[in-house]
C-alpha cells in the first residue's frame, strides 16, 4: 500500500488531512434516517423476520442469522423494511461504546422489520456503495464524533439529529468499490485466522474440563479397580474411595457484605457474585476456603483462597475442612460436578439460585488417603496452569489480529493509505 499523491485539510478538528480527490459531507446528505418499530412483547415471537439490536451490534444482518420474529403488518413492513444497502446504527445503551455501532444489509430481507433501539439509514442511489459502508462506519471517526456529541445520564442515546451530522469521507463510487473489495480480501484472511485460533481455545477448554472431570472421580492411577458410586452423575470411582456429604466434611455459610462495600484499593480479596474478585478493607474469614455463588451464575463461579478475605451475603463460603477432605481437591471437584447436582430435579434450563441444604447434602467422592487428594490437586494445578497459559497466549494472538483488522480498516477508509487496483 502507498499514500495518495496529495492531501487537503478536512476542515474538521478531529479529522486529519484527506485525499485531495475525496469529498467530505454529512450523513444527512447521503440518505434518510428512520427509527425502528417499538411494540409490546405480544408483537414478538411469531410472524416475519425481525432484525434486532443484537443483529446490528454483532454485524449479523442476514437471513440465516436473523432468528427473531415479529407479527408485523404490511404497513410495518413497508415503513420499517430492510433493503439491500441499508445501514443500521445502534441507538441506545448504557455506554457510549455501544452506541452508533453499525451494520450494513448486504441483501434485502423480505417482509423484515427492525428494532426500535436501532436507526436505519437508507442511502440515496449511487452515492455510497454498500461494501464501503460495511467498513467505513466501523471506523474511528464515528466513535470520536459520537463520544463528543452524546451525553450519558442513565443511558446513552443517539438521536437522528446527531447522527445526521456525522462527517463522512467519500471517495468516488469506483474507489469505494475498490476499497471494499480490498478489505473483503484482507479481512477474510484475518477472520479465518481468528476462527482457527478460537477453535483451538475451544479444544483446550474442552480438554481442560475433561481432564478435571476424569481426575476428580477416577484419580491418577488408571490401573486401580473401580466401583459404582451409586450416584448417576458421579459414575464409577476407585474401589478404595467413599462418598461423603459435604456437611460432614466442612462448615458452610454465607458472608454478610453487600456489593457496594468494596473498595478498589482495599487490602483484602472480596468475593462477590462474579468471576471477578473485588477488594475490601475488612476480613471476616481467614484460612483455606472454597467459594461459590448462591444466585446469578450458579454452578459456574468458583474460587479457592488461602488467607484473609471477605464474602458477599449471597456467596457461599465452604471452609474449616475436616482431615478427610483436601480443600484444593474439593475446589476442582466442586467446579467440575456441582452444576450437574444443581440441575437435578430442576425444570428450568437455567439455575437461578441455590439454597444451603443443596450444598450441605452435596455428595463428594474422596480417597481415604488424604495424600492422594493432595496429589490430585497438585497434578491438576500443574496441568491446568499449562493449559491456561496456552489459552492466554492464543487469546493474545486473537486480540492482536483483531486490532490489526481494525487498524487496517481505519487507515484505508480514511485515506491514510491508498489501495492499489
Backbone torsions as a table, in degrees:
resi	resn	phi	psi	omega
1	UNK	NA	154.8	-178.2
2	UNK	-138.5	171.4	176.3
3	UNK	-84.6	161.7	173.2
4	UNK	-72.6	159.0	-177.4
5	UNK	-64.5	-38.4	-179.1
6	UNK	-148.4	154.3	-178.4
7	UNK	-128.0	165.1	177.7
8	UNK	-137.3	159.8	178.9
9	UNK	-68.3	133.5	-178.5
10	UNK	-75.0	-24.9	-177.1
11	UNK	81.3	3.9	178.8
12	UNK	-120.6	133.0	-170.2
13	UNK	-53.2	-46.8	-172.5
14	UNK	-95.2	8.0	176.2
15	UNK	-115.0	124.5	179.0
16	UNK	-72.7	-170.4	179.4
17	UNK	-60.4	147.0	180.0
18	UNK	-121.5	159.7	178.9
19	UNK	-54.1	140.7	-172.7
20	UNK	-58.3	-33.4	-176.9
21	UNK	-85.1	-0.7	-177.7
22	UNK	-89.8	152.2	175.7
23	UNK	-99.5	147.8	169.3
24	UNK	-119.3	126.9	-175.1
25	UNK	-140.3	-174.9	177.0
26	UNK	-110.9	155.1	-175.7
27	UNK	-58.7	-33.6	-177.9
28	UNK	-61.3	-21.8	179.4
29	UNK	-85.9	-4.8	-175.7
30	UNK	-106.0	-11.6	-178.9
31	UNK	171.6	-161.6	-172.8
32	UNK	-126.3	140.3	-177.2
33	UNK	-98.5	149.4	178.6
34	UNK	-150.0	126.4	171.8
35	UNK	-73.1	155.9	-177.9
36	UNK	-81.6	-175.8	-175.3
37	UNK	-82.0	135.7	177.2
38	UNK	-121.0	114.2	-177.9
39	UNK	-138.5	168.1	176.3
40	UNK	-74.0	171.1	-173.6
41	UNK	-63.5	-25.5	-179.2
42	UNK	-68.0	-16.6	-179.0
43	UNK	-74.2	-20.6	-170.1
44	UNK	-110.2	161.4	175.4
45	UNK	109.8	-16.4	177.4
46	UNK	-154.7	162.9	177.9
47	UNK	113.2	-118.7	-170.4
48	UNK	-118.6	163.9	-176.0
49	UNK	-55.5	139.7	-178.8
50	UNK	-131.7	116.6	179.9
51	UNK	-82.0	116.0	-173.3
52	UNK	-93.8	170.8	172.6
53	UNK	-54.1	-42.8	-179.1
54	UNK	-62.8	-36.2	176.8
55	UNK	-61.3	-38.2	179.3
56	UNK	-72.8	-48.4	-176.2
57	UNK	-60.2	-36.7	-178.4
58	UNK	-96.6	6.2	177.6
59	UNK	55.5	52.8	-178.7
60	UNK	-128.4	57.7	176.8
61	UNK	-93.2	80.9	168.2
62	UNK	-149.7	158.9	-169.9
63	UNK	-59.0	-33.6	-179.4
64	UNK	-69.3	-26.3	-176.1
65	UNK	-100.9	-14.1	178.8
66	UNK	-84.7	102.6	-173.1
67	UNK	-100.5	-21.8	-175.6
68	UNK	-81.4	154.0	-178.8
69	UNK	-126.3	153.2	177.4
70	UNK	-139.4	144.5	-179.9
71	UNK	-84.3	61.8	-173.5
72	UNK	-79.2	147.3	176.7
73	UNK	-88.5	171.5	175.8
74	UNK	-59.2	-37.8	179.3
75	UNK	-66.0	-43.2	176.9
76	UNK	-58.8	-46.3	-176.3
77	UNK	-65.1	-25.7	176.6
78	UNK	-79.4	-44.9	-176.4
79	UNK	-73.7	-37.9	-174.6
80	UNK	-111.7	36.0	-175.5
81	UNK	-68.8	161.0	179.1
82	UNK	-122.6	101.0	-175.5
83	UNK	-109.8	156.3	177.3
84	UNK	-53.8	127.7	179.4
85	UNK	96.5	-14.5	176.5
86	UNK	-60.9	142.1	176.6
87	UNK	-115.4	134.6	-177.5
88	UNK	-118.4	144.6	-179.7
89	UNK	-128.5	135.2	173.9
90	UNK	-65.7	139.3	-169.1
91	UNK	-106.9	-27.2	-174.8
92	UNK	-147.1	146.8	177.7
93	UNK	-171.3	-179.7	179.1
94	UNK	-87.3	-13.3	-179.6
95	UNK	-133.3	150.5	178.8
96	UNK	-62.9	-33.6	-177.2
97	UNK	-61.2	-21.4	-178.6
98	UNK	-101.1	5.8	178.4
99	UNK	-98.8	138.8	177.4
100	UNK	76.6	12.1	173.1
101	UNK	-68.1	134.7	-169.9
102	UNK	-116.3	159.0	171.7
103	UNK	-152.8	144.6	-178.0
104	UNK	-111.0	134.9	173.8
105	UNK	-79.9	111.0	-178.3
106	UNK	-84.2	-9.1	174.4
107	UNK	-150.0	156.2	178.7
108	UNK	-71.5	136.5	172.8
109	UNK	-108.2	104.7	-172.1
110	UNK	-64.7	137.6	178.7
111	UNK	64.3	13.2	-180.0
112	UNK	-83.4	153.8	169.6
113	UNK	-128.0	174.8	-176.5
114	UNK	-136.2	161.7	-170.0
115	UNK	-67.6	148.2	175.2
116	UNK	-70.6	-11.2	175.9
117	UNK	-87.5	14.0	-174.4
118	UNK	-133.8	148.5	173.0
119	UNK	-114.2	134.7	178.5
120	UNK	-102.7	134.6	167.5
121	UNK	-102.5	121.9	172.5
122	UNK	-103.6	104.0	-174.1
123	UNK	-67.7	149.6	171.2
124	UNK	-69.7	153.8	-178.0
125	UNK	-65.8	140.4	173.1
126	UNK	61.7	24.0	177.0
127	UNK	-105.6	-38.7	-177.2
128	UNK	-147.6	131.6	-173.2
129	UNK	-84.8	137.1	-175.9
130	UNK	-57.4	-37.7	179.8
131	UNK	-67.1	-30.5	177.8
132	UNK	-74.4	-43.2	-179.3
133	UNK	-62.4	-32.6	-179.6
134	UNK	-55.6	-33.8	-179.4
135	UNK	-100.5	-40.4	-172.1
136	UNK	-58.0	-47.0	-173.4
137	UNK	-76.3	0.8	171.9
138	UNK	-94.3	1.2	-174.1
139	UNK	-78.8	171.1	-176.2
140	UNK	-67.8	-31.1	-177.7
141	UNK	-55.4	-43.1	-178.1
142	UNK	-65.3	-41.2	-179.6
143	UNK	-65.5	-41.5	179.7
144	UNK	-64.1	-47.0	-179.3
145	UNK	-60.4	-48.0	-176.3
146	UNK	-67.3	-36.9	179.1
147	UNK	-65.5	-27.4	177.4
148	UNK	-78.9	-25.9	-171.4
149	UNK	-98.0	-28.2	-172.2
150	UNK	-95.7	131.2	173.9
151	UNK	-104.8	142.6	179.0
152	UNK	-106.0	129.5	169.2
153	UNK	-105.8	-80.0	171.2
154	UNK	-110.6	-29.9	176.0
155	UNK	-137.8	145.5	175.1
156	UNK	-80.9	144.8	-178.9
157	UNK	-143.2	137.0	-179.3
158	UNK	-106.2	120.1	179.1
159	UNK	-94.0	161.7	176.7
160	UNK	-63.9	-34.9	-178.0
161	UNK	-65.1	-38.6	176.8
162	UNK	-68.3	-47.3	-177.0
163	UNK	-63.9	-35.8	179.2
164	UNK	-60.6	-27.2	-177.9
165	UNK	-92.3	5.4	178.3
166	UNK	-61.2	125.0	177.5
167	UNK	-69.1	140.1	178.7
168	UNK	-129.8	125.9	175.0
169	UNK	-88.2	128.4	-168.7
170	UNK	-130.8	103.9	169.0
171	UNK	-77.2	178.7	177.8
172	UNK	-64.9	159.6	178.2
173	UNK	-56.7	-39.2	179.9
174	UNK	-61.9	-44.2	-180.0
175	UNK	-72.7	-34.7	174.8
176	UNK	-57.4	-43.8	179.5
177	UNK	-63.7	-41.5	179.5
178	UNK	-63.1	-43.6	178.6
179	UNK	-62.6	-44.8	-178.9
180	UNK	-61.8	-44.1	-179.8
181	UNK	-63.4	-41.0	179.2
182	UNK	-63.8	-46.5	-178.8
183	UNK	-69.5	-33.0	174.8
184	UNK	-57.6	-46.8	-177.8
185	UNK	-65.5	-47.3	-176.3
186	UNK	-68.9	-44.2	-177.7
187	UNK	-71.2	-29.2	176.8
188	UNK	-62.4	-42.1	178.2
189	UNK	-62.7	-46.0	179.9
190	UNK	-63.7	-44.9	-177.5
191	UNK	-62.8	-36.2	177.8
192	UNK	-65.4	-40.1	177.9
193	UNK	-64.0	-42.7	179.2
194	UNK	-62.4	-44.3	179.6
195	UNK	-60.2	-43.2	178.6
196	UNK	-62.4	-41.6	179.2
197	UNK	-67.6	-38.3	177.6
198	UNK	-64.4	-36.1	176.6
199	UNK	-66.1	-36.2	176.2
200	UNK	-62.8	-43.7	178.2
201	UNK	-60.6	-44.4	179.2
202	UNK	-59.0	-42.0	178.9
203	UNK	-62.8	-47.6	-177.9
204	UNK	-65.9	-37.6	178.8
205	UNK	-68.3	-37.6	177.0
206	UNK	-66.2	-41.1	177.6
207	UNK	-63.0	-42.1	178.7
208	UNK	-59.3	-46.0	-179.3
209	UNK	-63.8	-46.0	179.8
210	UNK	-61.7	-41.7	179.7
211	UNK	-59.1	-47.1	179.7
212	UNK	-66.4	-47.0	-179.1
213	UNK	-53.6	-46.6	-176.8
214	UNK	-71.4	-41.6	-172.2
215	UNK	-71.4	-38.3	-176.0
216	UNK	-75.4	-13.0	178.0
217	UNK	-115.7	-15.9	-178.6
218	UNK	-115.0	-16.3	-179.0
219	UNK	80.1	-171.1	-176.5
220	UNK	-95.2	-24.2	-178.2
221	UNK	-87.7	104.0	-175.5
222	UNK	-75.5	-9.9	-178.4
223	UNK	-93.1	-6.2	-176.1
224	UNK	-69.4	146.5	177.4
225	UNK	-71.1	143.4	-178.7
226	UNK	-109.8	159.5	174.6
227	UNK	-138.1	160.8	177.7
228	UNK	-72.5	126.7	179.8
229	UNK	-72.5	-19.1	-176.1
230	UNK	86.0	1.9	-178.8
231	UNK	-125.9	120.0	-172.2
232	UNK	-54.7	-45.9	-173.0
233	UNK	-80.7	-4.5	172.4
234	UNK	-97.5	-42.5	179.9
235	UNK	80.3	-151.5	-178.7
236	UNK	-76.6	146.3	176.9
237	UNK	-133.5	161.7	177.7
238	UNK	-55.5	147.2	-173.9
239	UNK	-59.6	-31.4	-177.4
240	UNK	-90.3	4.6	176.4
241	UNK	-89.9	165.9	174.9
242	UNK	-141.0	164.5	-179.4
243	UNK	-109.1	127.5	178.3
244	UNK	-125.6	158.4	175.0
245	UNK	-87.6	146.8	-174.5
246	UNK	-61.4	-32.6	-178.6
247	UNK	-63.1	-22.1	179.6
248	UNK	-90.6	-2.3	-174.0
249	UNK	-120.4	-8.4	-173.4
250	UNK	-163.5	176.2	171.3
251	UNK	-107.8	136.7	-177.8
252	UNK	-123.9	129.2	176.2
253	UNK	-152.6	176.0	173.4
254	UNK	-111.0	169.1	173.5
255	UNK	-80.9	-172.9	178.3
256	UNK	-131.6	15.2	-177.1
257	UNK	-97.8	158.0	174.7
258	UNK	-105.9	161.0	-177.3
259	UNK	-56.9	-36.4	-176.1
260	UNK	-74.4	-2.6	179.5
261	UNK	-79.4	-5.7	-176.3
262	UNK	-69.9	157.6	174.4
263	UNK	-135.2	119.7	-174.5
264	UNK	-57.3	-25.0	178.3
265	UNK	-107.5	21.4	-177.7
266	UNK	-63.2	158.8	-175.1
267	UNK	-82.1	-32.7	-169.8
268	UNK	-115.1	153.6	173.6
269	UNK	-64.9	142.6	179.9
270	UNK	-128.5	113.5	-175.2
271	UNK	-92.5	117.6	-179.5
272	UNK	-115.2	-172.4	-177.1
273	UNK	-82.2	58.7	-174.6
274	UNK	-158.7	154.3	173.0
275	UNK	-64.8	-22.2	-178.5
276	UNK	-84.9	131.8	-179.4
277	UNK	-93.4	125.7	178.1
278	UNK	-92.4	-174.6	179.5
279	UNK	-122.4	156.7	-178.6
280	UNK	-154.6	159.5	-178.3
281	UNK	-100.3	16.3	176.5
282	UNK	-130.0	161.0	169.5
283	UNK	-139.0	135.3	178.5
284	UNK	-109.7	-12.1	-177.2
285	UNK	-133.5	154.4	177.4
286	UNK	-148.7	137.9	179.0
287	UNK	115.9	-162.9	179.8
288	UNK	-81.4	139.5	177.4
289	UNK	-156.4	155.3	171.4
290	UNK	-120.2	135.4	-174.2
291	UNK	-125.8	145.0	175.1
292	UNK	-147.3	154.1	-173.6
293	UNK	-79.9	148.1	179.0
294	UNK	-90.9	-20.9	172.5
295	UNK	-151.0	170.8	-174.3
296	UNK	92.0	-120.6	-179.8
297	UNK	-83.4	64.5	-177.0
298	UNK	-63.8	133.7	179.3
299	UNK	77.1	8.7	-177.3
300	UNK	-127.6	-10.6	-178.1
301	UNK	-119.9	119.8	-179.6
302	UNK	-140.1	145.3	177.9
303	UNK	-138.2	149.7	170.3
304	UNK	-120.1	137.0	-179.4
305	UNK	-141.8	146.5	171.8
306	UNK	-137.4	99.0	-176.0
307	UNK	157.9	-156.4	178.5
308	UNK	-95.4	139.1	-175.3
309	UNK	-163.9	170.6	175.4
310	UNK	-133.0	164.4	-167.1
311	UNK	-139.6	138.9	175.1
312	UNK	-65.8	154.4	-176.4
313	UNK	-67.6	-16.3	177.2
314	UNK	-113.0	28.3	172.8
315	UNK	-118.2	131.2	178.7
316	UNK	-86.0	133.7	179.5
317	UNK	-114.0	114.7	-178.9
318	UNK	-105.2	119.2	-170.1
319	UNK	-151.0	-172.8	-179.6
320	UNK	47.5	55.6	-178.9
321	UNK	-66.9	136.6	176.8
322	UNK	-74.3	167.0	-175.0
323	UNK	-61.2	-12.5	-179.5
324	UNK	-80.0	-18.2	-171.4
325	UNK	-127.2	125.3	175.3
326	UNK	-83.1	128.1	-174.1
327	UNK	-62.3	-42.9	-176.8
328	UNK	-70.2	-38.4	174.5
329	UNK	-59.6	-44.5	-178.7
330	UNK	-63.1	-37.3	177.2
331	UNK	-56.1	-47.3	179.6
332	UNK	-65.8	-41.0	-179.2
333	UNK	-65.1	-46.2	-179.3
334	UNK	-61.3	-45.6	-178.4
335	UNK	-66.0	-25.0	-179.5
336	UNK	-84.9	-38.5	-166.8
337	UNK	-115.0	-15.2	-171.4
338	UNK	-64.7	-36.3	-178.5
339	UNK	-60.1	-39.3	178.8
340	UNK	-59.2	-43.6	-179.7
341	UNK	-68.5	-38.5	-180.0
342	UNK	-64.3	-28.0	-178.5
343	UNK	-82.3	-16.6	-179.1
344	UNK	-62.2	131.5	179.8
345	UNK	63.4	17.4	177.2
346	UNK	-103.0	123.7	-174.5
347	UNK	-82.6	-15.9	-179.4
348	UNK	-90.9	158.4	177.4
349	UNK	-79.4	-13.2	179.7
350	UNK	-125.7	133.8	175.5
351	UNK	-92.4	117.5	-175.4
352	UNK	-86.7	-29.8	-178.2
353	UNK	-158.6	161.1	175.3
354	UNK	-130.9	154.4	179.7
355	UNK	-114.7	162.0	-173.9
356	UNK	-55.8	-41.4	-179.2
357	UNK	-57.8	-34.4	178.5
358	UNK	-61.6	-44.0	178.8
359	UNK	-69.9	-41.4	-177.9
360	UNK	-61.2	-35.4	-178.1
361	UNK	-95.4	7.7	179.7
362	UNK	-64.3	128.5	-175.0
363	UNK	-89.3	133.0	-175.7
364	UNK	-126.0	119.8	174.4
365	UNK	-81.2	128.7	-177.4
366	UNK	-134.0	145.4	171.0
367	UNK	-73.6	143.9	176.0
368	UNK	-68.1	-18.0	179.3
369	UNK	-97.1	108.1	-178.5
370	UNK	-61.1	-28.0	178.5
371	UNK	-66.3	-33.1	177.6
372	UNK	-65.8	-39.3	176.7
373	UNK	-62.0	-40.8	179.4
374	UNK	-64.9	-39.7	178.3
375	UNK	-62.9	-40.9	176.8
376	UNK	-62.2	-44.6	179.9
377	UNK	-62.2	-44.2	179.8
378	UNK	-63.4	-42.5	179.2
379	UNK	-60.8	-47.3	-179.2
380	UNK	-69.3	-34.3	173.9
381	UNK	-56.3	-48.9	-176.5
382	UNK	-66.9	-47.1	-176.6
383	UNK	-66.1	-46.8	-177.7
384	UNK	-69.4	-31.3	177.2
385	UNK	-63.5	-42.5	177.9
386	UNK	-63.8	-45.2	180.0
387	UNK	-63.1	-43.7	-178.4
388	UNK	-62.9	-36.7	177.6
389	UNK	-66.1	-40.5	178.6
390	UNK	-63.5	-45.8	-180.0
391	UNK	-62.4	-42.4	179.5
392	UNK	-62.6	-39.7	177.8
393	UNK	-63.5	-41.5	178.5
394	UNK	-66.7	-39.9	177.9
395	UNK	-62.1	-36.2	176.8
396	UNK	-65.1	-41.2	177.2
397	UNK	-61.5	-41.9	179.1
398	UNK	-64.0	-44.4	179.6
399	UNK	-60.9	-40.1	178.9
400	UNK	-64.4	-43.6	179.5
401	UNK	-64.9	-40.4	179.3
402	UNK	-66.7	-37.4	177.0
403	UNK	-68.0	-38.9	175.8
404	UNK	-60.8	-42.8	179.0
405	UNK	-61.0	-46.1	-178.8
406	UNK	-63.3	-44.6	-179.5
407	UNK	-64.5	-42.9	179.2
408	UNK	-59.0	-49.1	-179.9
409	UNK	-59.9	-47.5	-176.3
410	UNK	-62.1	-42.7	-178.0
411	UNK	-68.3	-34.4	-178.3
412	UNK	-76.8	-45.4	-175.0
413	UNK	-76.5	-12.9	176.3
414	UNK	-102.2	1.8	175.3
415	UNK	80.2	12.9	177.8
416	UNK	-66.7	-31.7	175.7
417	UNK	-131.1	154.7	-177.5
418	UNK	-104.5	135.3	177.8
419	UNK	-88.1	129.2	178.4
420	UNK	-77.8	148.9	-179.2
421	UNK	-67.6	NA	NA
